[in-house]
Amino acid sequence: MKVNVEVECSPEEARRFLGLPDVTRANEVYVEAVTNAMKGAGNFDQLQELTKQMAPMGQMGLKLFQQFMETGVAMAMSGAAQSLGESSKND
């Protein structure tokens, strides 16, 4: 038996329902700091250096994130393939 449940709600409603903290103010402060820092970058090299400093763990962090996303996509695709195989058996 397969049951699908669809919930239609705003991101704010979903955050409250899941009990996640409200990080709106922290996000505003972060965006303001990034905007101010970018205003101080006079050329491309300064902007590139700023970007490297802001990325968690620099280039290594970006590479880890990329690997994480690629692994997630591969797992999702293999799960979808298995799901399609099971549904064709049930037909």
N, C-alpha and C positions, 0 to 999 in steps of 0.2 A: 504494500500500500504506500502510496506517495501522497503527501499533503504539502501544498504550497500555501504560505501565508504572506500576504503583502500588507505592509504597513506604510501608510502615507503620512509623513510628518515633516516638519521643518528640521533643519540641522539643530536648532536650539532645543526643540522638543525631544529629538533623539538623544542629545547630550544629557538632558535631564533624566530621561527614562533609563539610560544606561548608568546614571550616577557618575558621569565624568565631570571633572572640575571645569569651571568657567575660566578660560584662559584668554578671554577677549582683551583685557587690560594688558596682559603680558605681551600679547601679539601686537597691540598698538605701540607699546614701548619699543619692541624689537624693530618694527617697521620704521618707526621714527628714527631710531639709531642708525639703521641701514641707510635711510634716505639722507640723513645728515652726513654720514661717512662718504656716501657716493658724491655728494656735492663738493667734498674736499678733494676728490680725485681729479687732477687736472689733465691727465692724459691716459692713454690705454694701459701703459705699464703700471701706473699707480692703481688703476681700477682692477687689473688682473691680480696684483699683489693683495689688494683688499679682499677680493673674492677668495683667494687661497686662505687668507687668515680667518675669514668668516665660516668657511666650510668646516664642519666637525672633523678633526684629525686631518685636515687638508686633503691632498690628493688621495691618500690611502683611504680616507673615509668615503670619498666619492666612489672609489673602486669597490669597496666593500658593499656600498649601497647598490651599485650596479650588479654585482654578483648576487646579492639578495633578491633583487627584482628578477633577474634572469632565472634563478632557481624557482621562484614563485610562479613565474609564467610556465616554466617547464612542468612543474607539478600540476598546475591547473590544466594544462593541455593534456597531460597523461590521464588525469581524472576525468576529463571530458571524453577522451577516447574510450576509457573503460565504461563510462556511463552510456555512451552510444552503443557499445558492444552489448551491454546488458539489456538495453531497451530493444535491440533487434532480436535478441533471444526470446524476449517475452511476447513478441508479435506473432 
